[in-house]
């Protein structure tokens, strides 16, 4: 297994996993962010569920050679979630520091796809 896959995979698991858990459990910061972006808390929770599922999919793809395709699909899904997050931040008028984490995790997700596909 490649170093790129492991490093990017762990970053995705931690980054999207924690962000997703915060959304699913309705942490106040995420409730505020949902309102700021014009979304309901339930929509934000659904996104959080997708983030957690994606993080779990990446983990499975890392630890199981037979399920590497699941990890690749999960990383692609997380990249799409990240792109959506950046778009929503920009539409809400946020400055780059507010959406930098989403942008960085999106790049990491794309690198994870490359790393997982190249294992």
C-alpha positions in Angstrom: 0.0 0.0 0.0 1.3 3.4 -0.9 2.4 6.1 1.5 0.2 8.7 -0.4 -2.9 6.5 0.1 -2.2 6.1 3.8 -1.4 9.8 4.5 -4.4 11.2 2.5 -6.7 8.4 3.7 -6.0 9.2 7.4 -6.4 12.9 6.8 -9.8 12.3 5.2 -10.9 9.9 7.9 -10.1 12.4 10.6 -11.1 15.6 8.8 -14.4 14.5 7.3 -15.1 12.1 10.1 -14.9 14.8 12.8 -16.8 17.4 10.7 -19.5 14.8 9.9 -19.9 13.9 13.6 -20.2 17.6 14.5 -23.0 18.0 12.0 -24.8 14.8 12.9 -24.8 15.6 16.6 -25.9 19.2 15.9 -23.0 21.0 17.5 -23.8 24.7 17.9 -21.1 25.8 15.5 -22.6 23.5 12.8 -26.1 24.7 13.5 -25.0 28.3 13.1 -23.1 27.3 9.9 -26.2 25.7 8.5 -28.2 28.8 9.0 -25.5 31.0 7.6 -25.4 28.9 4.4 -29.2 28.9 4.0 -29.6 25.2 4.9 -31.7 23.5 7.4 -30.1 21.6 10.3 -31.6 18.4 8.9 -29.9 19.0 5.6 -26.6 19.7 7.4 -27.1 16.5 9.4 -27.6 14.5 6.1 -24.3 16.0 4.8 -22.7 15.0 8.0 -23.9 11.5 7.6 -22.5 11.4 4.1 -19.1 12.6 5.5 -19.0 9.9 8.2 -20.0 7.3 5.6 -17.3 8.5 3.3 -14.7 8.4 6.0 -15.7 4.8 6.9 -15.6 3.9 3.2 -12.0 5.3 2.9 -11.0 3.4 6.0 -12.4 0.1 4.6 -10.6 0.8 1.3 -7.3 1.3 3.1 -7.5 -1.8 5.3 -9.0 -4.2 2.7 -7.3 -4.8 -0.6 -10.4 -6.5 -1.8 -12.5 -3.4 -1.1 -10.1 -0.8 -2.5 -12.8 0.2 -5.0 -15.1 1.2 -2.1 -12.3 3.4 -0.7 -11.8 5.0 -4.1 -15.6 5.6 -4.5 -15.8 7.1 -1.0 -12.8 9.4 -1.6 -14.5 10.6 -4.9 -17.7 11.2 -2.9 -15.9 13.2 -0.3 -14.2 15.3 -3.0 -17.7 16.1 -4.4 -18.9 17.0 -0.9 -15.9 19.2 -0.5 -16.6 20.9 -3.8 -20.2 21.5 -2.7 -19.0 23.0 0.6 -16.7 25.4 -1.1 -19.5 26.5 -3.5 -21.9 27.0 -0.5 -19.3 29.0 1.4 -18.6 31.3 -1.6 -22.3 31.8 -2.3 -22.7 32.8 1.4 -20.1 35.4 0.9 -17.4 33.8 3.1 -13.8 34.8 2.7 -11.1 32.1 1.8 -10.1 31.4 5.4 -13.7 30.2 6.2 -13.7 27.7 3.4 -10.0 26.8 3.4 -10.5 23.6 5.4 -13.1 22.3 2.9 -10.9 23.3 0.0 -7.8 21.5 1.5 -9.8 18.4 2.3 -11.2 18.4 -1.3 -7.6 18.4 -2.6 -6.7 15.7 -0.1 -9.6 13.6 -1.3 -8.5 13.9 -5.0 -4.9 12.8 -3.9 -6.4 9.9 -2.0 -8.2 8.7 -5.1 -4.8 8.8 -6.9 -3.1 7.1 -4.0 -5.8 4.4 -3.6 -5.9 3.7 -7.4 -2.2 3.4 -7.6 -1.8 0.8 -4.8 
